[in-house]
Amino acid sequence: MNYILAVFKSRFATLNFANLLKDNNIPVAIINTPAQITRACGISVKFLGDYLPKVQSLFLRRPNNFDGFYSVVKTNGREQYFKI
């Protein structure tokens, strides 16, 4: 199953965004940011790709420390990351 990462440059912004999504009944997980995405603070918000339109509508104003959304695709047991 493919998923999306919301990547921020600060832990504070990451945790605030995770709480915003939880408050809107979107299941999330806080995970370590993959090493391939190096511009981040070290943790990211993980959610299923099906929720992306709702997440984007909640995220109207992107703070300066937002790095982007990344689609994570598993192929043959290997993950690939694509900036959305």
CORDA-V420008 format. One line per field, one symbol per residue. phi: phi as a letter, one per 40 degrees, with the letter a starting at -180 (. if undefined). psi: psi as a letter, one per 30 degrees, with the letter a starting at -180 (. if undefined). burial: + if it has 9 or more other ideal C-beta (glycine too) atoms within 8 Angstrom, else -. A space follows every 10 residues. Layout:
# CORDA-V420008
phi = ???
psi = ???
burial = ???
This chain:
# CORDA-V420008
phi = .cabbbbbcb cdcccccdcd cccbfbcbbc bccdccbccc chbbcbacdd cddcccccbc bccdcccicb cbbcbfgbcb bbcc
psi = kllkkjklfk eeeeeeeeee eefghjklkk lkkkffjfgl ffllkklkff feeeeeffie jklfgkelkk kkkkkhgkkk kkk.
burial = --+++++++- +-+++-++-+ ++---+-+-+ --++--+--+ +-+++++-+- ++-++--++- -----++-++ ++-------- +---
